[in-house]
Amino acid sequence: MFVQNNKTPSNKIVFYFHGNGEDIGYANYFLEPIMEEWEAHGVAIEYPSYGLYTSGKVSLEEKQFDEDGRIVFDFVCQRLGIDASQTIIFGRSIGSGPSTLLAYQKKPAAFFLFSPLKSVKSVAKDKVSGLVALLVPDIFKNIDLIDKIQSPTFIIHGKRDEVIGHNHSEELHQKSASPLHAKQLHLVDRMSHNRFDLDGDFIIPSKEFLKKLGLVGGGKKGALPIPSELVNSLFQEKPPGYALEEDMDEDHNSSCK
């Protein structure tokens, strides 16, 4: 799903991976105000078995999430003629898994994690006995990749999070390979997993982070804004995906660096 920012000319695309209790329809309401303040356009990426993504050709394995993220990223970059320096990767909750995989491979201009997890198994260990946790697949091991991601990194977590403890973000921040001046851990006292003030708790501090990087505001760095005709063309394009594999030419499958 594409979320167009009509407020400010933009030279950036945000790739968003939503939380477990959402789909890309709900993500639209979450992303719209963020994209306006981040001066960016957004692309929300759906997961297998969520919403309309029910093709029998897909699986729920980690490699499926990984491949889907790369396909959408490359497709959008190619259609808009942009590179990784004009992208931001953003993951929330379970979406921290596929977003970390993509950030590791693509080296975006910035990387955002919202209530992230160290790994799926580590969350299970926090909630259930050790024996039961052993049955949980050991996937989305963000803690093993974060020290290989050097993109500027912003992590937000609520101290009242009842689903994923804020210690997950603390350990991810500590292990992050991003330079000290280009990473930030933002812990919010009153915030839980799903209850927060979007503007005060997230948009304002995240925009300040982007300002420090020169990615928003009057002194914005980087390429010229993406032409509106190219942005609008995304609405006419068939989206990438397994259901459309036969319609995709070789150019769609090339890699966007």
C-alpha positions in Angstrom: 0.0 0.0 0.0 1.3 3.4 -1.0 0.8 6.4 1.3 1.4 9.6 -0.6 2.5 12.8 1.2 0.8 15.7 -0.4 2.1 18.3 2.1 5.8 18.6 1.3 7.9 17.8 -1.7 9.7 14.6 -0.9 12.9 12.9 -1.9 12.5 9.9 0.4 10.4 6.7 0.6 9.6 5.0 3.9 9.2 1.2 3.9 6.9 0.3 6.8 6.4 -3.2 8.4 3.4 -3.2 10.7 2.7 -4.9 14.0 1.0 -8.2 14.6 -2.4 -6.7 15.4 -2.6 -4.6 12.2 -2.8 -5.0 8.5 -1.9 -2.4 5.8 -5.4 -0.9 5.9 -4.9 0.1 9.5 -1.3 1.1 8.8 -2.7 3.9 6.5 -4.1 5.8 9.4 -0.8 5.3 11.4 1.5 6.4 8.6 -0.3 9.4 7.1 0.6 11.9 9.9 4.1 10.5 10.2 4.8 10.8 6.4 3.7 14.5 6.5 6.2 15.3 9.3 9.0 13.1 7.9 8.5 14.8 4.5 8.4 11.4 2.9 6.1 9.0 1.0 5.3 5.7 2.6 5.0 2.1 1.4 3.4 -0.4 3.8 4.3 -4.0 3.1 1.8 -6.8 3.9 2.6 -10.2 5.4 1.6 -13.7 4.3 -2.0 -14.6 5.6 -2.8 -10.9 6.5 -5.5 -9.0 4.8 -5.8 -9.9 1.1 -2.4 -11.6 1.0 -3.7 -15.2 1.1 -2.1 -16.8 -2.0 -1.4 -20.5 -1.6 2.0 -19.9 -3.2 3.4 -18.2 -0.1 4.6 -19.5 3.3 4.9 -18.2 6.8 8.6 -18.8 7.0 11.1 -16.1 7.7 12.5 -16.3 4.2 9.1 -15.4 2.7 9.0 -12.1 4.7 12.6 -11.5 3.7 11.9 -12.1 0.0 8.7 -10.0 0.0 10.5 -7.1 1.5 13.3 -7.2 -1.0 10.9 -7.5 -3.9 8.8 -4.5 -2.9 11.9 -2.4 -2.1 13.6 -3.1 -5.4 10.3 -2.6 -7.4 9.7 0.8 -5.8 13.3 2.0 -6.1 13.4 1.0 -9.8 10.1 2.6 -10.7 11.0 5.9 -8.9 14.7 5.9 -10.0 16.0 6.2 -6.4 18.6 4.4 -4.4 18.9 3.3 -0.8 20.2 6.7 0.4 16.7 8.0 -0.3 14.9 5.3 1.8 14.0 4.9 5.4 13.1 1.4 6.8 10.6 1.3 9.7 9.4 -1.7 11.7 6.9 -1.9 14.5 6.6 -4.8 17.0 6.8 -8.1 14.9 7.6 -5.9 11.9 11.0 -5.2 13.5 11.9 -8.7 12.2 11.5 -8.2 8.4 12.5 -4.5 8.7 15.8 -5.5 10.3 16.5 -8.1 7.6 15.9 -5.4 5.0 17.9 -2.7 6.7 20.8 -5.2 7.0 20.8 -5.8 3.2 19.9 -2.4 1.8 21.7 0.2 4.1 18.9 2.9 4.2 19.4 6.5 5.1 17.8 5.8 8.5 16.3 2.9 10.4 13.4 3.1 12.9 12.2 0.5 15.3 9.0 0.9 17.3 8.5 -1.5 20.2 10.9 -4.1 18.7 11.8 -7.6 19.8 15.3 -9.2 20.1 13.8 -12.3 18.6 10.5 -14.2 18.6 11.9 -16.9 20.9 13.2 -14.3 23.4 9.6 -12.9 23.7 8.3 -16.4 24.3 10.9 -17.0 27.0 9.7 -13.8 28.7 6.1 -15.0 28.7 6.1 -18.8 29.2 8.2 -21.6 30.7 11.5 -22.6 29.2 10.2 -25.9 27.9 7.3 -24.3 26.1 9.5 -21.6 24.7 11.7 -24.3 23.1 8.9 -25.1 20.8 8.7 -21.5 19.4 10.5 -21.0 16.1 13.8 -19.1 16.5 13.1 -16.5 13.9 13.6 -12.7 13.4 16.8 -12.7 15.4 17.2 -9.0 15.3 19.8 -9.1 18.1 22.1 -11.0 15.8 21.8 -8.5 13.0 21.6 -5.1 14.7 25.4 -5.0 15.2 25.8 -5.3 11.4 23.5 -2.3 10.6 25.4 1.0 10.5 22.5 3.2 9.3 21.4 5.9 11.8 19.0 4.1 14.1 16.1 5.4 16.2 14.4 3.0 18.7 11.3 3.8 20.7 9.7 1.7 23.4 7.2 2.1 26.2 8.2 1.4 29.7 4.7 0.0 30.3 4.8 -2.4 27.3 3.0 -5.5 28.4 3.8 -7.5 25.2 7.5 -6.9 24.6 9.6 -5.6 27.5 11.6 -2.4 26.9 14.7 -4.4 27.8 14.5 -5.7 24.2 15.0 -2.1 22.9 17.7 -1.4 25.4 19.8 -4.4 24.3 19.2 -3.7 20.6 20.3 -0.1 21.1 23.4 -1.1 23.1 24.4 -3.6 20.4 23.6 -1.4 17.4 26.5 -0.7 15.1 25.3 2.8 14.3 27.7 5.5 15.5 26.9 6.9 18.9 26.0 10.3 17.5 23.6 8.7 15.0 21.6 6.4 17.2 18.9 7.1 19.8 16.9 5.1 22.3 13.7 6.9 23.3 11.9 5.3 26.3 8.5 6.6 27.2 7.3 6.3 30.8 3.6 6.1 30.1 3.6 4.2 26.9 2.4 0.6 26.5 2.5 -1.6 23.5 -0.6 -0.1 21.8 -1.4 3.0 23.9 0.7 6.1 23.2 0.5 9.7 22.0 1.6 9.4 18.4 2.5 13.0 18.1 4.2 13.7 21.4 5.7 10.2 22.1 6.9 9.5 18.5 6.5 12.0 15.8 8.1 15.0 17.6 11.3 13.1 18.8 11.6 11.1 15.6 11.4 14.3 13.5 14.1 15.9 15.7 16.3 12.9 15.0 15.8 13.2 11.2 16.6 16.9 11.5 19.9 16.2 13.1 20.7 13.9 10.1 19.7 16.6 7.7 16.8 14.5 6.3 14.0 16.9 7.0 13.7 20.7 7.3 15.1 23.7 5.4 18.6 22.3 5.3 17.5 19.0 4.0 20.3 17.0 2.3 20.2 14.6 -0.6 18.5 14.3 -4.0 15.9 16.6 -5.5 12.2 15.7 -4.7 10.8 12.7 -6.6 8.7 14.0 -9.5 5.0 13.9 -8.8 4.3 12.1 -12.1 6.6 9.2 -11.0 5.0 9.1 -7.6 1.5 9.0 -9.2 2.6 6.3 -11.5 2.9 3.8 -8.6 -0.9 3.8 -8.4 -1.1 2.5 -12.0 1.6 -0.2 -11.6 0.8 -3.8 -10.8 2.3 -4.5 -7.4 5.1 -7.1 -7.2 4.2 -10.5 -5.6 3.8 -14.1 -6.2 0.3 -13.8 -7.6 1.8 -11.6 -10.4 5.1 -13.5 -11.0 4.2 -14.4 -14.6 3.6 -10.7 -15.4 6.9 -9.5 -14.1 9.9 -9.1 -16.4 13.5 -9.6 -15.6 13.9 -5.9 -14.9 11.6 -6.2 -11.9 13.8 -8.8 -10.4 17.1 -6.9 -10.5 18.5 -5.5 -7.3 18.2 -1.9 -6.2 21.3 -0.9 -4.2 
